[in-house]
Amino acid sequence: MFRRAAFDIGSNQHKLVIADVDGNRVKRILFSMQEQVLLQQGFLSSGGDSIPLQTLDRSMDVLRRFKGICSSEFSVPVECMSGIGTAVFRKARNGAEYLNQVRRELGIRLSLASQDEEARIGFLTAVALHGGDSDTIASWDAGGGSFQLADSNMNYFLGPCGDSDVCETLVSRIRRARFEPGSSVNPVSLDEVNAVIEDIRARISQQLTLGKPPQWLANKQVVSFGFLTSAFRICTDVAGNPRFEPAQLRRELQRLVGKNDEQIQSELNATSPHPRQDPYPEVGMALPKIALVLSVMLALKIDRLQYYETNGSCLGLLLHEVLWAPPVGASIDENRH
């Protein structure tokens, strides 16, 4: 059994999970943490060229703190800390160099994941959460800069946008205003919601063969996952159930249009199956997130979606042996806690 620290360096959130891994199974999760670092929003606000330096400084501070937790609290050596950078690092001119800088300064083994690899890791995460026959499910992973669906035969649908892209579209293209990272887009009108959905579906249609969803998705149970800021989590909250259908999301969008952050937060508190004392972390992005999930479900003819709560794709990262080969992890006594 090995102790590993998985770093999922997403386009908007940095995620860390420390766990004991036994073969192809995560035996025990010891620590889980997520920090907001709006890399994709910073990238978009800079004109889609580079991630602003002040945003990268924030990222480095978070990763340095993550490494300290791994070392001082859980005795994970640096060679047992691995992870990936996702969509924003593929797009930004300075993305790959920043990951190299992290490796040089902190020693964390971060690699730049292709979107195919990100889809595969998402599938490993979904299988770990759902259990059962992996041939019957398809995974759906979504973040700030992209989304991916995958199945056991390594069929992939690689989505062209994430929820930050949808927010930028709403502000810059539809409202023709300046997009400011971290700013709320509420209130959103019904016309704006419909325009956003039309834009997302147009982007997806460009990747469909003859306008039809992938055949391999037919008859699969689609499994989504994420943590507190996930688009799937907020869909679960507004639907009141971790299994939801497009019609439910359409109704909830119509109910939330025209409302400000405080009013939407109140609605979430009333319907969520996950009651919480703190405000929803990204209530200012709530409608674009729901619109993204609804648009993909409609375009790919996903009749129902199952959501599981977990910290990003960290479970899949822990089991993605490419990151840990030769077998990497601090060998531990099974009785040690």
Protein Blocks (a to p, Z undefined) as FASTA:
>chain_A
ZZdddddddfkbccddddddehjacfbdfbdcdddddfklmmmmnoomaccfklmmmmmm
mmmmmmmmmmmmnopafklgccdddfklmmpmklmmmmmmmmmmnopacddddfklmmmm
mmmmmmmmngpjfklpccddddfkbccdddfkopacddfbdfklmmmmmmmmmnopacde
hiafbdcdfklmmmmmmmmmmmmmmmpghhiacfklgopacdddddfklmklmmmmmnop
abdcfklmmmmmmmmgoiafklmmmmmmmmpcbdcfbdcfklmlmmmmmmmmmmmmmmno
pabdcddddehjllmmmmmmklmgccedddddfkbZZ
